[in-house]
């Protein structure tokens, strides 16, 4: 097979019972003329004697496929000479981060700016090795970051180099392959009972997180607390029944909530009686699309959920078709982080469940629906999951219900 002009051939030689290949590799150093310096390197290719021995011609072929091919590809790809920082700024951010949702853009921005680029930014793409990534993740773990955060860092590096491979700016295995991390121990998943949901809905909004006037804020009156309790109590109850994500609840508009007993036309489709349509998110102060195509769904309202939303609509200040269901005094959707910090967490502490979060209410909805007898397929459609496995992950069988079923095994009245 003819070798094209400029293609690396290397030097295959025999040393003892083995074939080796010698070649030159670029370094990050430059000489006086401004050219990158090259160093000699050698690698084992194949046995020259004994079982599995190969000829020199065969050894040259193996050397090309396993070593020289990658070097040759790099030498013909000018983009591989760019540093990680340059590639991220010039290609990854404009191509990949640009197309992400606001939360994804914020995630990549934080991980790249604070963790990846300060350590790996000045390394050229072609010089990146798994050892660089392994040293990075080890240093981050030793600095006190959680394993989950370090996993995000590794995944961001992997995303950068996957895109580099797509643009033929990088060749070979990703530098994140083979990087080892300690086992990720997931926090215990919890769910509320229905009694705890009702108690939380009664308490939230009635507490005064900041009783003193500060920075021009006025003290909340009894009327303010009643209005907050109604709005936030309805939010807690609806989340625990329907399993909406908090961003989906904040993005819900009144025109997509059908509290009547007739079909209504919404966004070009008929919305069934006593149901709501989930097709928008509200995250970080912006409306956006839902998480996935399965998240676009119609959710039936139980009698309790219908009653709570009807109460809220009757008392709401903003009830226009495009007004948010859970609105602030300015008519915009509530800030989920602000509400969680000022109301949800204090109320959860008061009812003895300090571990409650918005996501716990989604787990609660899954568990309560499972106890009510919904099948996995039905629950999957309600929650908007892509797979049944994810739905099962959200369902937590109540211990007393399990105990009752276990009591049916054998003869509980028999004493051995």
N, C-alpha and C positions, 0 to 999 in steps of 0.2 A: 504494500500500500504506500503510495507516494506521500511524502510529508510536505505540507504546505509551507510557504515561505514564513519564517518567523516562528514556526511551531517548535516548542521545546522538545528536545530529544533526550537530554540528560546523558549520563555516561554510566552504562551498566558494566559492572566488573565483578569478577569472581574473587572471593576472599575465603579461603578454606573450603568448606563444603557448601557455601551459600553464595547466591547472587545478591549484589547490592546495587543501588542506583545512587549516583551523586548528581546533585543539581544545585542551582543557585536560587536563593529566595530574596525578595526585597525586604529591606528593613525600614524603620521609620526615620533613620538617620539620612542626612544628605551630605554629599561631599562638597568640595570648594566650588565646583561648577554648578551646584544646585540640583544635581541628579541624586536619586535615591541610591544608597549603597546596597550592594548585594553580597550575601555571605554564602559560602558553600555549606551544603548539608548533605547527609547520606541517610539511606534507609534500607532495611532488609526487604528483599523482594520475594525470593523463593529458594528452595534447596537446589543445589547443583549436583548432589550425589545422593544415593540411597533412595528410599521410597518417595515417590512424588517428585522426583527430580525433573527439571525442565531444561530445555536448551536456552542458549543465550537469546535467540530470537523470541522465544516464548517469554523469557524474563523481561525483555524490552517491552513486549506487549503488556505484561502485568504491571510493569513500572509506569507505563503511560496511563493505564486505566485507574490505578490506585493513587498515584502521586502527581505525575506530570500533567495529566489532563486538567486537574483543578488549578494548578499553577498557570497553565496556558490560558485557561478561561479568564483567570484574574488579570493576566497581562494584557488581554485584549478588551478589557472592560474598564474604561477610564473611571467610571463611577465608583469602582471598588477602592480607588485611592482616596475617596472622600472620608472624612472622619464621621463618626456616628453623629456628632452634633450637626455637621453640615448636611448629612443626609436627612436627619429628622426635620431640620428647618426647611430644606429645599424640596423634599419629596414626601416624607411621611406625614407631616402636618397638613400640607395642602391636599394630599391625596386621600389619606385615611381618616385623620382626626376631623377634617373638614366635613366628612359625610356622617359623622356620629351625631347622636342626639345630644342635647345640652349636658346631660349627666355624663355621657361618655366623653365629651370634650373636656369637661372639668376633671374627670378621672385621669385621662391621659396627660393633661396639662400638669396636674399635681405630681403624678408619679415620675414623669420625665424631668420636670424642672427640679424637683427636690431630691430625687434618688438616682436616676439613671445617668443623666448628662453630667452631673458633677464628678462622677467616677469614671464613666466609660466614654464621655463625650469627645475626648481628644484621640481616641484610638481609631485607626483607619479600619474600614469595613473588612478589608482583606486580612488584617492582622488580628481580628477578634477570634478568641479561642474560648472553649468551655471553662478553662481555668479562670479567665477574667470574670465570667458570670458567677462561678462558684465562689470566688473571693468576695464578690459584691454581696451575694446573699448571705454569706457567713458573717461579714462585717455588719450587715443590717440587723441580723438576728442578735449578734453580740451587743449591738447598741440599744437593744430593748424593744425593737419593733416586733409585732405579733407575726406568727407564721402566715396568717392570712394576708397581711400587708406585703410580706416578702414574696408570697406567691403572686400577688398582683405585679410586683416589680419584675419578677422573672417573666411573667406573661407579656408585659409591655416590651421587654427586650426581644422576646420571641416574635411579637407582632412587627416590630421594626425590621427584623431580619427576614421574616417571611415576605414582607413587601419589597425588601431589597432583592430577594430571589426572583420575585415576579418581574422586576425591572432589570434583571440580569446584572445587578450591581454586586451580587454576592453569589458564590458557588459553594456547593458542598452541604454537609449537614449543618443544621442551625447550631449556633454556639450554646443554646440552652439545652440541647439534647444531652442527657446524662448528668445534668446538674442535680445534685441530691439535696433534699430538704428533710427536716424532721417531720414525723407524721403529724398531720393536721388533726387536732382534737376539736371536734365541733362542740359548741356549747349546747347544753341540754335544751331541747325544744319543749316549750310549755304551751298550755292552752287554758283559758278560763272556763269555769262552769257557767251555766246560764245565770245562776244566782249572783255570781261575781260580776258578770256583765251588767246586770241590773243595778247592783250596788255602785259600780264604777260610774254608770250613767247618771245616777242620782247625785253623786258627789262632785263630779267634774264640773267646773265652771262656777261652783259656789264658793270655792276657796279664793282667797285674796293673796296672790303670790307676792305683790308689792303693795303693802298697805299704806306706805307713806308717799306723799307727793314728791316726785323727783323728775328733774329735767323737763319741767313744764307739764307733766302728766297729772291729771286730776284723779282723785280717789274714786274708786268704783262705787256706785250707789247700789242699793238693793235691786233696783230695776235692771241695772247693768248685769248684775250677777244672775238674775233670773233669766235674762235673755241669753247670756253665755251658757247657762246650764241647759237651756232648751236646745240651742244649736249644737253644743258639744255632746250633750247626752244623746241626741238623735244621731250624730256622727258615730259615736261609739256603738250604739245599738245596730245601726245599719251596717257598719263594717263587720260586726260579729255575726250578722245574719247572712249577708250577701257575699262576704269574702272579698270585697273590692280592695285593690291595692290603694294605699293612701293617695298616691298621685292620681289614680283614676277617680277617686271620690272628689278630690279637689278640682278635677277637670270636668266634673259632671254639671251639665246645664239643665235648667228646668224644662226645656223643650224636649229633652231626651228622657224625661220621667213621666210615664203615663199612669196617672192615678185614677183614670176613668175606666168604665166597663166596656169601652169600644176601642177599636183599632184606630191609631192615629198615624198620619204620614210624617215620618221623620227621616231626613237625609236620604230621601228617595226610596225608603222601605217602610213597610207597615210594621209599626210597633204594637205588639199584643197588649191587651188590657192588663193593668196592674203589673207592669214590668218597666225596666229601665234599659237604656242602650249605652253600652260602654264603648266609646270610640275615640276618646281624647284623654291625654294626661296633662297634669299641670305640675311641673317640677322646676324648681329654681326660678320661679317667677315667670315662666313661659309655658304657653300651651304647646303641646306636641302630640305626635301619634302614640298609640299604645305600644306596649312592649313588643308584641309579636302579632301575627295575623290571627292566632288563636285567642289573643286577648280582646279582639274585636268581637263582642258577644252581646246577647240579650239575656238579662238576668231577671227571673220572675221575682215578684215581691210577695213575701208572706203577709198575712194579716197584720202582724206586729210591725213589719217594716213599712207597709202601706200607711198604717196609723201614724207612725212616727214622722214620716215624710209629709203627710197631710197636715199634721200639727205645725211642722216647721214652715210649710208654705203659707199657712193661714197667718202666721205671726211674722213672716219675713218681710223685711223692708224692700228688698229687691226681688221681684218675681217675674221679670220680663223673660221672654223665651230664651234669650242668650245670657241671662244672668246666671252666675254660679249658684248651685244649690247651697253650698257651704261658703257664704261670702263674709267678708270683713265689713266694717262700718263704711269703708270707701267703695264697696261694691265689687271688689276683687276677691278671688279665691283666698281662703285662709292660708297663712304660711304654716305648713305642716311642722317645720322645725320649731318655730316660735310657739305654736300651740302645744307641742309635745313638751317643751322645756317649762312653759309657764303653767300648764294646766294638767296634761296627762300624767306626767311623772309625779307631781305632788299628790294628785288624786290617787294614783296607784299606790303610793306610799301609805296613804291614809287608810286604804281598804286592805292593806297587808299583802299587796302583790307588787313589790318594787321592780320586778322584772318585766312588767308590762310595757309594750311598745306598740306602735301601729301594726307592725308585722305580726305580733302575737295575736292581734285580733283576727288577722287572716287565718292563722293556724287554728284559732278558736272556731271560726266559721266552718272550717273543714272538719274539725272534730265533732261539732254539734250536728252537722249535716250527716256525718257518718253514723252518729248515734240515732238520728232520725230515720235511718234506713236507706239513704240515697246510695245508689250503686257508684262504683268508681267512675264509670263512664259519665253518669249524670253529674257527679261532682266535678269531674274534669272540665265539662262544659261550663259549669257555673263559675269555677275559679279561673278559667281561661288558660289552662295548662296545655303544653304541647304534647306531653306524654303522661300515661297513667302512672308511671313510676314517680314522677314529681308530685302527683296528687297524693299518692300513698305516703310520700315523705312529709306531707303537710298534715296528715291525719294522726291523731293521738288517741288511742282507745283509753277511755277512763278506767282507772284501776278497779273501782268498785264494780263496774259492769263486767270487766274481765273476771273478777273474783266470783261473781254470781254464776258465770258460765262454767268456771272451773269447778264450782261446787256440784255441778251436774255429773262430773266424772266420778265413777265409782259409787259407793254407798256412803254418804257422809254420816249416817247414823251408825255405821258399823264400827266397832272398836276392835282393833287387832290385838 
